């Protein structure tokens, strides 16, 4: 990834934009793959199948709204030449990992809205789900650290 030295780049807004796009993307992957294709669960499994489908539809609507908002913010930043691509990339991974970890800890365990898969031993699924989330968050942190180092004056003067 190229160091981002765009004059006038808005690092904070680029990060937020990436987070929204990451949340929308990971929610879509979850909803499409695990809810629809594999049919392992619905967003809310404690009711009738019809209500489970309704809850999936509401999740899908929310994910689309978040994704479209992020996309418009991305377009605005690009149009104003204020996009920090490294900050946006870090935000994207933070959004994906954050959504995944929130879903795995809060929705699956604390609220018990659904399990990843209804099997006798859910531990391997939980470890894989949350482990993947942590990997995404570590990637985000490393990209963000690199983006901040590329923008700092001390790093720029050493590079000369």
Secondary structure as GFF3:
##gff-version 3
##sequence-region A 1 160
A	DSSP	alpha_helix	11	29	.	.	.	ID=ss1
A	DSSP	pi_helix	30	37	.	.	.	ID=ss2
A	DSSP	alpha_helix	49	79	.	.	.	ID=ss3
A	DSSP	alpha_helix	85	102	.	.	.	ID=ss4
A	DSSP	pi_helix	103	110	.	.	.	ID=ss5
A	DSSP	alpha_helix	123	151	.	.	.	ID=ss6
A	DSSP	alpha_helix	153	159	.	.	.	ID=ss7
###
